[in-house]
Amino acid sequence: MKINLIVIGKKMPDWIQTGIHHYQKQLPASLNFNLIALEVQKRKGKNIEHIKELEGELLIKATTGSNLIIAFDERGKQHIVPNL
C-alpha cells in the first residue's frame, strides 16, 4: 500500500514535522509513506479565492491515480473525496 501525505508549503512548523515523523515511525514497514510538499502560491496582491483555486488544482494533479483521497480543512475536519 502507498500513502502520500500531500501538503501545501515546504516550511512546516517544528511541531507538525515532529508529529508526522512520530506517526510515520508507527506505520508498518510494508507501507510506502511519502510526504509531498507542494509550492505555496504567491499571495501578494492576489485574491485569496483565486489562490485557493490554484492550490486546489495542484492538489488534484498530485492525487491523480489515487484510489482514495481524504482531505482535511484548516480546522481538521475530514472530507472523503470521490475518485477523480
PEDAUR-V10560 format. One record per residue. OMEGA is omega in radians with two decimals (NA if undefined). Layout:
BEGIN
omega = [OMEGA,OMEGA]
END
This chain:
BEGIN
omega = [-3.12,3.10,3.05,2.99,-3.06,-3.11,3.04,3.11,-3.10,-3.12,3.12,3.05,-3.11,-3.08,3.10,3.11,3.11,3.12,3.12,-3.12,3.12,-3.10,3.10,3.13,-3.11,3.13,3.08,-3.12,-3.11,3.10,3.09,-3.09,3.11,3.00,-3.12,-3.14,3.13,-3.14,3.03,3.08,3.13,-3.03,-3.05,3.06,-3.12,3.08,-3.08,3.11,3.09,3.12,3.11,3.10,-3.14,-3.14,3.06,3.10,3.09,3.12,3.13,3.11,-3.11,-3.12,3.14,3.13,3.14,3.10,-3.11,3.11,3.06,-3.11,3.06,3.07,-3.05,3.11,3.12,3.11,-3.08,3.08,3.05,-3.08,3.09,3.11,-3.12,NA]
END
